[in-house]
């Protein structure tokens, strides 16, 4: 059996004392390492990771802000020309404007309009203002080749955005004129928001 006095004697030996101090040092060092130093190191590493994420987020925000500033600068420099965009792609069909412009182009080029029909247009549709909608006008006219060319040029040079979907040039065989009159069929497509 081991008694207290033998344990005290064993601990008082120099070699045993050196080991006991060493063991106590390692125990206290382990305690500080696991309960004091380790949480600080974990906190430092998580903060560095968070700082990296924030730098990436900051770079993304800087790019967005730069794009906004570029758009704002563009709008400031082109403010006086923005009405042209509204005229080219208006928010409503403005059918009377399309018809007037087409008649003006025909009279300016001396082309004789015989018929003009407008396909179905929904005037109450306000569902999606970011996507363009189309208005299709079918035009029948008579005229010479030069008049037809001038008419097409005037229609396409108008401020309103238009596209010719189909054009048919046919010789006027009913009248049988020798002046070279053509019968013209055009499907004109106008756009609006």
Phi, psi and omega in degrees: 000147181260128179252174185293322183293324179290326178292318179297318180295320181293323181287335182276352176290142185302317182296317180293325179294318179299318180291323180294321176296320179295317180295316178297321177298313180294324177295314180292322178296318178297318178300311180295323180296313185279328186252348180238306186284315183302312178300325178293319179294318178298318178297317179298315181294319179292324177292322176294320178295318178296321178296321177296317178296320180292326176295318178296316178297321178296319178297318177298316178295322177298319178296318179295317180296320178297319178294319178297318179295321178296317178295318179296320177296317178300315179295322179294318182286333183250019183303319183288347181254003183292335178297333178296324178294319177294326178286324181288323182223079185290166181278347177230164184298328182047058184299322180297325179291318179296316180296315179299316180297321180293317178294322178296318179295322180292317180290327178291331180259004178065028177271140181265110176281126179258329179203147176215120178237146179247127178292170184303129179230130177269108184279344181263357184288114176235026188295309185225104184276358181264349182249134182286148177243159185244151172236123182252127179244127176262123184242134171241133183210164176234141177173177178279173180296319180295317178297320179296316179297317179295321179297313181297319178298316180293321180295315182285336179273357178293157182292331180289133181289119182222157180219140176266112181281322183209140175222133178233121175251124182226145179287138181284094183273342181288311180283329177064040183280151179268000183278355177084032177290144180243148171264128189243129173238122182230135168256109183258132182247120176253155184240152173204167179267000000 
